[in-house]
Amino acid sequence: MKEILDYLKANGECIDSDIAKAVGLSLPKTLVQLAELAAKREIMAYQSTSFENGKKVEGMKCRVTGFIPKAAPGRKSSKVQLKLS
């Protein structure tokens, strides 16, 4: 399960089939581990249906609970500050 958490922290929200390929487990074993992590509230998981090139893709999308990734490098938008006179 640590491999799944590490993968999600590194890659953000992912679908179950991608997680299974990345950590080298079968999809059924991955689903069991994802269910255990969700029961412990270490990840958030939900059913998702999307379409890629006209093909329906169903699966469970997962992300780490409460994890905020580092800010991306580069220029940030400036905030407008009000001056009080």
C-alpha positions in Angstrom: 0.0 0.0 0.0 3.0 2.3 0.5 3.8 2.1 -3.2 0.3 3.2 -4.0 0.4 6.2 -1.7 3.9 7.2 -3.0 2.6 6.9 -6.6 -0.4 9.1 -5.8 1.7 11.7 -4.0 4.1 11.9 -7.0 1.4 11.9 -9.8 -1.7 13.3 -8.2 -5.2 12.0 -9.0 -5.1 8.8 -11.0 -7.4 6.1 -12.2 -7.2 2.5 -10.8 -5.8 0.9 -14.0 -2.9 3.3 -14.2 -2.1 2.8 -10.5 -2.1 -1.0 -11.0 0.3 -0.8 -14.0 2.6 1.6 -12.1 3.0 -0.4 -9.0 3.1 -3.8 -10.8 -0.1 -5.4 -9.3 -3.1 -6.9 -10.9 -6.2 -4.7 -11.0 -8.2 -6.9 -8.5 -5.4 -6.7 -6.0 -5.0 -3.0 -6.5 -8.8 -2.5 -6.0 -8.6 -4.3 -2.7 -5.7 -2.2 -1.5 -7.4 1.0 -2.7 -10.6 0.0 -0.7 -8.5 -0.6 2.4 -6.8 2.8 2.0 -10.2 4.5 1.5 -11.6 2.8 4.6 -8.6 4.2 6.6 -9.4 7.6 5.0 -5.8 7.8 3.6 -7.1 8.3 0.1 -10.3 9.7 -1.5 -11.8 7.4 -4.2 -14.8 7.8 -6.5 -16.2 6.1 -9.5 -15.5 7.9 -12.8 -16.7 7.6 -16.4 -14.8 9.5 -19.1 -14.4 9.3 -22.8 -11.1 9.1 -24.6 -11.1 9.2 -28.4 -14.8 8.2 -28.3 -14.1 5.2 -26.1 -15.9 4.9 -22.7 -13.4 4.5 -19.8 -14.8 3.6 -16.4 -12.8 3.2 -13.2 -12.1 4.4 -9.8 -10.2 7.7 -9.5 -8.1 8.2 -6.4 -6.0 10.9 -4.7 -4.3 11.2 -1.3 -6.5 12.8 1.3 -5.3 16.2 2.5 -2.2 16.2 0.3 -1.2 19.5 -1.3 1.5 19.2 -4.0 4.3 21.6 -4.2 3.6 24.7 -6.3 4.7 24.5 -9.9 7.8 26.4 -10.8 7.4 29.6 -12.9 5.7 32.9 -12.7 2.8 33.3 -10.3 -0.1 35.6 -10.7 0.1 38.8 -8.7 -2.5 39.6 -6.1 -4.2 42.9 -6.2 -3.7 44.9 -3.0 -6.0 47.7 -1.9 -4.6 50.8 -0.4 -6.6 52.3 2.5 -6.2 56.0 2.8 
